[in-house]
Amino acid sequence: MESHIGNFEELKICQPSLRLQHERNIDMSKIAIIYGSTTGYCETVAGKIQEAIGKENADIVNVTDLNESVLKDHDVLLLGTSTWGAGDVQDDWFSGIDLLKGADLSGKKVAIFGCGDSASYGDTFCGGMKALYDAVKDKGCKLIGSAPAEGYSFSASDAVVDGRFVGLPLDEINEEGKTQGRIDAWVKELKNNL
């Protein structure tokens, strides 16, 4: 295996300009942050994600307003739900999931985020994300934005696949102080995958 350690300083010097060039080439105006929220937590998180991306670069869409035009007009879809009951999506997502299942998402990039309560519902923490994942995973899109399961306090979640959450799990009830850092790290990863 060839070593390039000697070029590390050169790479380190060039890296910021390459990153800026890469970021300029991304058309981030085609991002839709689609959320379903009953108590307001997921709506608040959608707003925080939009701020991290840049308000001018992403549209926020309540899932009750989701239609084929929203899906067609955006190249990147960030799908967010709170989790209810035994790991279900927020109620407004049921018709949204039907729309996703019937859509052609070829060429799109999709990421998922979810809100849950790891203390009261540690056995279904952010499980609603799995329903969104299942709705889009075979629709021709590229799934991005999975998150490591480490660092969260929960006992089980259907949203963990192959040791990683299918998207960004957030606990605005018990771990609100970690939300912004988790969002910032996730958005940075998303930008690297766009």
C-alpha positions in Angstrom: 0.0 0.0 0.0 1.4 3.4 -1.0 1.7 6.0 1.7 0.9 9.6 1.1 1.8 10.9 4.6 4.4 13.2 3.2 1.7 15.1 1.3 -0.4 15.6 4.5 0.6 19.3 5.0 -0.1 20.0 1.3 -3.5 18.4 1.6 -4.2 20.3 4.8 -3.5 23.6 3.2 -5.6 22.9 0.1 -8.6 21.3 2.0 -10.4 24.5 3.0 -10.5 25.9 -0.6 -11.6 22.6 -1.9 -14.4 22.5 0.6 -15.5 26.0 -0.3 -15.5 25.1 -4.0 -17.5 22.0 -3.3 -20.1 23.9 -1.2 -20.5 26.6 -3.9 -21.4 23.9 -6.4 -24.3 22.5 -4.4 -27.7 23.8 -5.3 -29.1 23.8 -1.8 -32.3 25.7 -2.8 -33.8 22.4 -3.8 -34.0 21.0 -0.3 -37.4 20.3 1.3 -37.6 19.7 5.1 -40.9 17.9 5.5 -42.2 17.3 9.0 -45.1 16.0 10.9 -45.7 17.4 14.4 -48.4 17.2 17.0 -46.9 18.8 20.1 -44.5 21.2 18.2 -41.2 19.4 18.9 -40.6 18.1 15.4 -41.7 21.5 13.9 -39.1 23.2 16.2 -36.5 20.7 15.1 -37.3 21.3 11.4 -36.7 25.0 12.0 -33.4 24.3 13.6 -32.3 22.1 10.7 -33.3 24.9 8.3 -31.2 27.4 10.2 -28.2 25.0 10.2 -28.6 24.6 6.4 -29.4 28.2 5.8 -33.0 29.5 5.6 -32.5 30.6 2.0 -31.4 27.1 1.0 -34.3 25.0 2.3 -38.1 25.0 2.3 -40.0 23.8 5.3 -43.2 21.9 4.5 -45.7 20.5 6.9 -46.6 17.0 5.8 -50.2 18.1 5.7 -49.1 20.2 2.7 -47.1 17.5 1.0 -48.0 16.8 -2.6 -46.5 15.5 -5.8 -45.2 19.0 -6.7 -43.2 19.3 -3.5 -41.6 15.9 -4.2 -40.9 16.8 -7.9 -39.6 20.3 -7.2 -37.0 19.3 -4.6 -33.8 17.2 -5.2 -33.2 16.6 -1.5 -35.9 15.5 1.0 -35.4 15.7 4.7 -38.3 13.8 6.3 -39.1 14.3 10.0 -41.5 12.7 12.4 -42.1 12.4 16.0 -42.8 8.9 17.4 -46.1 7.9 19.0 -47.4 4.9 20.8 -45.5 1.7 19.9 -43.1 3.4 17.5 -45.6 4.9 15.1 -45.2 8.0 12.9 -47.0 11.2 13.8 -50.7 10.9 12.5 -50.4 13.4 9.6 -47.7 11.2 8.1 -50.0 8.3 7.3 -51.2 9.9 4.1 -47.7 11.3 3.5 -46.3 7.8 3.6 -48.9 6.7 1.0 -47.7 9.6 -1.3 -44.1 8.6 -0.8 -44.8 5.0 -1.6 -46.5 6.0 -4.9 -43.8 8.5 -5.9 -40.8 8.0 -8.2 -37.9 9.3 -6.1 -35.2 8.3 -8.6 -32.1 10.6 -8.4 -33.2 12.2 -5.2 -31.4 12.2 -1.9 -33.4 11.5 1.2 -32.5 11.9 4.9 -34.7 11.2 7.9 -34.9 12.8 11.3 -37.1 12.0 14.3 -38.1 13.1 17.7 -38.6 10.7 20.6 -38.7 10.4 24.4 -35.9 8.1 25.4 -36.9 8.1 29.1 -40.6 7.3 28.8 -40.5 5.3 25.6 -37.0 3.9 25.6 -38.2 0.7 23.9 -39.6 2.5 20.9 -37.2 5.5 20.8 -37.6 7.4 17.5 -39.2 4.3 16.0 -41.3 6.4 13.7 -38.3 7.0 11.5 -38.3 3.4 10.4 -41.7 3.8 8.8 -40.4 6.7 6.7 -37.3 4.7 5.9 -39.4 1.7 4.8 -41.5 4.0 2.6 -38.6 5.4 0.6 -35.8 2.8 0.7 -36.8 1.0 -2.5 -38.0 4.1 -4.4 -34.8 4.8 -6.3 -33.4 7.5 -4.0 -30.1 7.6 -2.2 -30.5 7.5 1.6 -28.1 9.7 3.4 -27.8 10.9 7.0 -27.8 7.7 9.1 -26.5 8.3 12.7 -24.5 6.1 15.1 -26.6 4.6 17.9 -23.9 5.3 20.5 -24.4 8.3 22.7 -28.2 7.8 23.2 -30.0 6.4 26.2 -32.6 3.9 25.0 -33.3 0.2 25.2 -34.6 -0.6 21.7 -35.6 1.1 18.5 -36.9 -0.3 15.1 -35.1 2.7 13.6 -31.7 1.1 14.3 -30.6 -0.9 11.2 -27.2 -2.5 11.1 -26.2 -0.8 14.3 -27.1 2.7 13.1 -30.2 4.9 13.3 -31.7 5.3 9.8 -31.7 9.0 10.4 -31.0 11.6 13.1 -32.7 10.8 16.4 -33.4 13.7 18.7 -34.9 13.8 22.3 -36.1 17.3 22.9 -37.6 16.2 26.2 -34.7 14.6 28.0 -31.6 15.7 26.0 -32.6 19.1 24.6 -29.1 20.4 25.4 -27.6 18.0 22.9 -30.0 18.8 20.0 -28.2 21.7 18.4 -24.8 19.9 18.4 -26.4 16.8 16.9 -28.1 18.8 14.2 -25.0 20.7 13.3 -23.0 17.5 13.0 -25.7 15.9 11.0 -26.1 18.8 8.6 -22.4 18.9 8.1 -22.5 15.2 7.1 -25.5 15.8 4.8 -23.6 18.6 3.0 -20.7 16.3 2.4 -23.1 13.8 0.8 -24.9 16.2 -1.5 
